[in-house]
Amino acid sequence: MMNLNKIIGFVLLILGLLIIGWTLFESYNIFNGKTSAPFVFKTQTFEQKTSSNNPTDLKKQLNEALKKQLNEMLSPETFSKILNMISWSIFAGILILGGGQIAGLGIRLIS
């Protein structure tokens, strides 16, 4: 019975360390740009077509110019990339925490 507990303990320890190692390796690749973060959030682009180009309608022209400038500075793709990175970071934290718990359980079974 004691040998079975040690075998299960070593298996759990190795499994926990593999989960942590894989998560850190994937995070390293994502943050270095070798792979991209999983797509949880995707952007959809909507274009509004104006039916009239009346030069006297300054308010519409101003709104269009403002929208164009904002999209150049802070594009919707940037927001989706940030949200995808945040979601990956949260998921990686959960995996590392879980891997640590599994490895800790393995250590308790070994000793």
N, C-alpha and C positions, 0 to 999 in steps of 0.2 A: 504493500500500500504506500509506503514511503517513497519508493522509486517512481511510482505512477504520479505522485504529487510533484516530484522534482521534474519529471519529464514534461508534465503539463505546465509547470512553472517556467521552464526554459522556453517552451513553445510560446507561451504568452509574452514572455520578456522579448523574444525575438520579433513576434508579431507587433508589439507596441513600438519597438525601435524601428521596424520597417515602415510603419505608418508615419511616424515622426520624420524619418529620413526621406520618404517619398514626398511628403508635404513640403519639407524644406527645399528639396530639389526642384519641385514644380514652382514654388514661390520664387526661387532664384532665377529660373528660366523666364518666368513672367515679368519680373521686375527688371531683368536685363534685356527684355524685348525679343528673346528667342522664340517664345510662344506668346499667345495672347490669353488674357484672362477669359474664363468661360463666359459666354454671352447670356447673361440673365436679363439684362435690360437692352432693348433695341430701340433705335430711334426711327420714327416715321416722319418723313418730310411732307409737308403740305404746302402747296403753292396756291396762292390766291391770284386769280386773274382778274384784273380790273377791266371793266367794260368800257369805261370812258377815260380818256387822258386829257381832261379839261385842265389847261394850264392855270386857270383862275382858282382851282381848288387847292389852295396851299396847304391846308391841313392834311389832306390825303398824301400829298407829295412829301410833306415833312414826316408823316408816319411811315411811309415806305422807305425813306432815306434812313430813318432811325432803325427800322427793322433790319435793313441791309447792314448797317454798321454793327448792330448787336450780333447778328449772325456771323459776321467776320471775326469779331473779338471772342465771342463765346458761342461756338457752334453747338448744335444739339449732339453731335458725335462726341464732343469733349465731355459733356455731362454723362453720356452713356458709358464712356470709358472710365470716368471717375466712379460711377456707381458700380460698374463691374469689378473694378479693383477693390472697392470697399467690400462688396459681397464675397469676393475671393478671400480677402483678408479675414473676414469673420469666419468663413468656412474653414480656412487653414487653422485659425485659432481653435476651433472646435475639434478638428482632427488632431492637433498637437495635444490638446487637453485629454482627449479620449485615448490617444496612444500612450500618454503618460500614465493614465489610470490603468490601462491594460498591462503595461510594463510593471507598474507598482504591484498589481495583483500577482503577476508572475514572480516577482521578487519575494513576496510574502509566502508563496507556495514553495519556493526553493528553500528558504531558511526555516 
